[in-house]
Structures are given as structure tokens and as C-alpha cells.
Amino acid sequence: MATKFSQLLLFCLATFVFGVGSASSLEVENAIVVADYSNIQSSMPDDPHQAGYAVTLYKRSDGLLFGDFTYATGTTEGVGGGLFDVRFKEQEISFKTKLSAYKTPNGTSRELFEFTGKVQGNYLIGTLTQWDGNDSKNPKSRHVIQLKKSNTARPISYEVHQKIFPKESW
């Protein structure tokens, strides 16, 4: 999946550029993957255009939860953002993320996504609400999504993750 490949490429680039350290120091700092779900699909096997959503949630040894969200709009690459206001307790998950999903005449869009749902077997099912970042009173869309467990995410350190997905930024 090109989106997960892009995240891995960003991880490798961030590790090289920001000089996180040797492989052994990365192993000590890595957080565990606690959730990795996606419904991103291509319309045809050889088509690079993708549509759907993906979420990965990590947990650091001190209990800190962090993660990322991908929104694939039907283009060749999805857009991703870091999660904030993350809660994960007894199979219930909620989070928010900010993305710039597409170009507008005034620059790029500002999209706020809010998710509330539950892990049910191999699926993450819940309500995804999308807001225009400039209008917090009227949601653009709200619908139920179902993401399947994908097991493609790899452990990552919080420090590297924050360099790839700066907290709460557009």
C-alpha cells in the first residue's frame, strides 16, 4: 500500500535527517503498536489511486498514546496527520487530527477529523466527523466507518513520530 510505504519512507528520512541515533538506541525508545487499521483500497489492482482511511496508534512505556491518521481522497497519495486528544480504554478509541487535504484558491484546506469508536474483533468501527477547520459549528460530513486490522505498522519512537507528524498542525 503506497500510503504505508510513504510513512515508512518518511520514518527513514526523519531518522537520517534528525540523527536519532543508532539502531540499538531506537529499539530502546520505540513505542509498541496497539492499533493498526485501514480500509484504504485501490479501485483496480494496478491503479495507484487510493481511497479510504487508516489509523495507527502507539503506546510508549510510560503510557503515552500517540498515533497517526491517513485520509486517501482518491489520488495517488493520502494525506496524514498526527493524532491528539487520544483516548483508548477497554476497546474504545477516540481521537482528533488536523489535515490539509486539498488545495483551495486561498492555499490548502484545513480539515479537522474527530473519531469515536470501538475495536470489535479485527475491526475498528465508529463515527468519523469531518469539520472545516475554519467553521467549527457545522460538520462537513459525519459517517460510520469500518477499518480492518492491517498489521503493517512498525514500532517507532515518539520523537521521530513527532518530527514526521508535528502535533496539532495544519
C-alpha positions as CSV (number, residue, x, y, z in Angstrom):
1,M,0.0,0.0,0.0
2,A,1.6,3.3,-1.1
3,T,0.4,5.2,1.9
4,K,2.1,2.9,4.4
5,F,5.2,2.9,2.1
6,S,5.2,6.7,2.2
7,Q,5.1,6.6,6.1
8,L,8.0,4.2,6.2
9,L,9.9,6.4,3.8
10,L,9.2,9.4,6.0
11,F,10.4,7.5,9.0
12,C,13.7,6.5,7.3
13,L,14.2,10.1,6.1
14,A,13.5,11.5,9.6
15,T,15.9,9.1,11.2
16,F,18.6,10.1,8.7
17,V,18.0,13.9,8.8
18,F,17.4,14.3,12.5
19,G,20.1,11.9,13.6
20,V,18.0,9.9,16.1
21,G,20.9,7.6,16.8
22,S,22.0,4.0,16.3
23,A,19.6,1.2,15.7
24,S,20.2,0.0,19.3
25,S,19.1,3.3,20.7
26,L,16.0,3.3,18.5
27,E,15.0,-0.1,19.9
28,V,15.0,1.2,23.4
29,E,12.9,4.3,22.5
30,N,10.3,2.6,20.3
31,A,6.7,2.5,21.4
32,I,4.6,-0.5,20.7
33,V,1.8,-0.6,18.1
34,V,-1.5,-1.0,19.9
35,A,-3.9,-0.4,16.9
36,D,-3.3,-0.5,13.2
37,Y,-6.5,-0.4,11.0
38,S,-7.2,0.6,7.4
39,N,-9.9,0.5,4.7
40,I,-7.7,2.2,2.1
41,Q,-8.2,0.5,-1.3
42,S,-7.4,1.0,-5.0
43,S,-10.3,0.7,-7.5
44,M,-8.2,-1.6,-9.7
45,P,-5.2,-3.8,-8.9
46,D,-2.7,-1.7,-10.9
47,D,-4.3,1.6,-10.1
48,P,-2.2,3.8,-7.8
49,H,-5.3,5.9,-6.8
50,Q,-6.5,5.1,-3.3
51,A,-9.5,6.0,-1.2
52,G,-10.3,5.4,2.4
53,Y,-8.8,5.9,5.9
54,A,-6.1,4.4,8.1
55,V,-5.2,4.9,11.8
56,T,-2.2,3.7,13.7
57,L,-2.0,4.0,17.5
58,Y,1.2,3.6,19.5
59,K,1.9,3.4,23.3
60,R,5.1,4.4,25.0
61,S,6.4,2.6,28.0
62,D,5.2,5.5,30.3
63,G,1.6,5.0,28.9
64,L,1.6,8.0,26.5
65,L,-0.7,7.3,23.5
66,F,0.2,8.8,20.1
67,G,-0.5,7.9,16.5
68,D,-1.4,9.0,13.0
69,F,-4.4,9.1,10.7
70,T,-4.3,8.9,6.9
71,Y,-7.1,10.2,4.6
72,A,-6.9,8.9,1.0
73,T,-9.1,11.0,-1.2
74,G,-8.8,9.1,-4.5
75,T,-5.4,10.5,-5.5
76,T,-2.1,8.6,-5.7
77,E,-1.1,9.6,-2.2
78,G,-3.2,10.0,1.0
79,V,-2.5,12.9,3.5
80,G,-1.6,12.1,7.0
81,G,-1.6,13.8,10.4
82,G,-0.7,13.2,14.0
83,L,-3.4,12.3,16.5
84,F,-4.3,14.4,19.5
85,D,-6.8,14.1,22.4
86,V,-6.2,10.3,22.1
87,R,-8.2,8.0,24.3
88,F,-8.0,4.2,24.2
89,K,-9.6,2.3,27.1
90,E,-11.3,-1.1,27.2
91,Q,-11.5,-1.3,23.4
92,E,-13.0,2.2,23.0
93,I,-11.0,4.7,20.9
94,S,-11.4,8.4,20.3
95,F,-9.0,10.9,18.7
96,K,-8.8,14.1,16.7
97,T,-6.4,15.1,13.8
98,K,-5.8,18.1,11.6
99,L,-5.1,17.7,7.9
100,S,-4.6,19.8,4.8
101,A,-6.5,17.5,2.4
102,Y,-6.6,19.5,-0.8
103,K,-5.7,22.8,-2.5
104,T,-8.1,25.8,-2.3
105,P,-7.9,29.2,-4.1
106,N,-6.6,30.6,-0.8
107,G,-4.0,27.9,-0.1
108,T,-4.7,24.5,1.4
109,S,-7.8,23.2,3.2
110,R,-7.9,22.9,6.9
111,E,-9.8,19.7,7.9
112,L,-10.4,18.6,11.5
113,F,-11.4,15.0,11.9
114,E,-12.9,13.5,15.1
115,F,-13.3,9.8,15.6
116,T,-15.1,7.9,18.3
117,G,-15.5,4.1,18.1
118,K,-14.7,0.6,19.3
119,V,-12.5,-2.3,18.5
120,Q,-14.7,-5.2,17.5
121,G,-12.7,-8.3,16.7
122,N,-10.5,-7.5,13.7
123,Y,-12.3,-4.2,13.0
124,L,-12.3,-0.6,14.3
125,I,-15.8,0.7,13.9
126,G,-17.0,4.2,14.7
127,T,-18.2,7.6,13.7
128,L,-15.9,9.9,11.8
129,T,-16.8,13.6,11.7
130,Q,-15.1,15.9,9.3
131,W,-15.1,19.7,10.0
132,D,-13.9,22.6,8.0
133,G,-11.1,24.0,10.2
134,N,-12.5,27.5,9.7
135,D,-16.0,26.5,10.7
136,S,-16.2,24.6,14.0
137,K,-20.0,24.8,14.2
138,N,-21.2,22.9,11.2
139,P,-19.6,19.5,10.3
140,K,-18.9,18.9,6.6
141,S,-19.6,15.2,7.0
142,R,-20.4,12.5,9.6
143,H,-20.5,8.8,8.8
144,V,-19.8,5.4,10.2
145,I,-16.5,3.8,9.1
146,Q,-15.2,0.3,9.4
147,L,-11.5,-0.2,9.3
148,K,-9.9,-3.7,9.2
149,K,-6.9,-4.7,11.2
150,S,-3.9,-4.4,8.9
151,N,-0.7,-5.2,11.0
152,T,1.5,-3.2,8.7
153,A,2.7,-0.6,11.2
154,R,6.1,-1.0,12.8
155,P,7.2,0.4,16.2
156,I,8.5,3.9,16.1
157,S,9.9,6.3,18.7
158,Y,7.7,9.2,19.9
159,E,10.5,11.7,19.0
160,V,10.7,10.5,15.4
161,H,6.9,10.3,15.0
162,Q,6.6,13.9,16.2
163,K,9.1,15.1,13.6
164,I,7.1,13.3,10.9
165,F,3.7,14.4,12.2
166,P,4.0,17.6,14.3
167,K,1.3,17.8,16.9
168,E,-1.9,19.6,16.0
169,S,-0.5,21.3,13.0
170,W,-2.1,22.2,9.6
